[in-house]
Amino acid sequence: MTDLAEDIAATSPVIDDFDRPTLLVGHSYGGAVITGAGTHRHVAHLLQLAAFQLAEGESVGQTPAGPRYSTEPAGGGDAVLRRRSGR
């Protein structure tokens, strides 16, 4: 890991090599990376696990802890992962 812009740029060649619809998964800081890399033509979905989804120009260091963040997903998708019964 270097800085956010370089980390985002480093994902592009990997996605290019994959050369098919891609699901990016990011945890914590990785969420910021996949948010930026999510504009790649092969990226079909992003899965953010306890991750940062930053606005343009925002940095992880600028994000305060606390109730500012909601469980509502960006774009109106389903943000809830449910366990299957019996597990």
C-alpha positions in Angstrom: 0.0 0.0 0.0 1.3 3.4 -0.9 -1.3 6.1 -1.2 -5.0 5.9 -2.2 -4.5 7.0 -5.8 -1.6 4.6 -6.4 -3.5 1.7 -4.8 -6.5 2.4 -7.0 -4.3 2.6 -10.1 -2.6 -0.7 -9.1 -5.9 -2.6 -9.3 -6.5 -1.7 -13.0 -3.9 -4.1 -14.5 -5.1 -6.9 -12.4 -8.7 -6.3 -13.5 -7.5 -6.0 -17.1 -5.8 -9.4 -16.9 -9.0 -11.0 -15.4 -10.8 -9.7 -18.6 -14.4 -10.6 -17.5 -17.1 -9.2 -15.2 -15.5 -8.7 -11.9 -16.6 -8.5 -8.2 -14.3 -6.4 -6.1 -14.4 -7.0 -2.4 -12.9 -4.5 0.1 -12.6 -4.4 3.8 -11.7 -1.3 5.8 -9.3 0.9 3.7 -9.8 -1.6 0.9 -13.3 -0.3 0.5 -11.9 3.1 -0.4 -9.6 1.4 -3.0 -12.5 -0.6 -4.6 -14.7 2.5 -4.6 -12.2 4.3 -6.8 -11.4 1.2 -8.9 -15.2 0.5 -9.4 -15.3 2.7 -12.5 -13.2 0.1 -14.5 -15.2 -1.3 -17.4 -15.0 -4.9 -16.1 -16.2 -4.2 -12.6 -19.7 -5.5 -12.3 -20.2 -5.2 -8.5 -18.5 -3.9 -5.3 -18.8 -5.7 -2.0 -17.8 -3.5 0.9 -17.3 -5.3 4.3 -17.0 -2.8 7.1 -15.3 -0.6 4.6 -14.9 3.1 3.7 -16.9 4.3 0.7 -15.4 7.8 0.2 -16.8 10.7 -1.7 -14.7 12.3 -4.4 -11.8 14.1 -2.7 -12.4 12.6 0.7 -9.7 10.7 2.5 -9.9 7.9 5.1 -8.2 10.3 7.6 -11.0 12.8 7.1 -13.8 10.4 8.0 -14.9 10.7 11.6 -16.1 7.7 13.6 -19.6 7.6 14.8 -23.2 7.8 13.7 -22.5 9.9 10.6 -22.5 6.8 8.5 -25.6 4.9 7.9 -26.4 1.3 7.0 -28.3 2.5 3.9 -26.5 1.4 0.8 -25.3 3.9 -1.9 -27.5 3.5 -4.9 -30.5 2.0 -3.1 -29.3 -1.6 -3.1 -29.7 -4.1 -0.3 -27.1 -3.5 2.4 -28.2 -6.3 4.7 -26.5 -9.7 4.7 -28.7 -12.3 6.3 -27.7 -15.7 7.7 -29.5 -18.7 6.4 -31.7 -20.4 8.9 -30.2 -23.5 10.5 -26.6 -22.2 10.4 
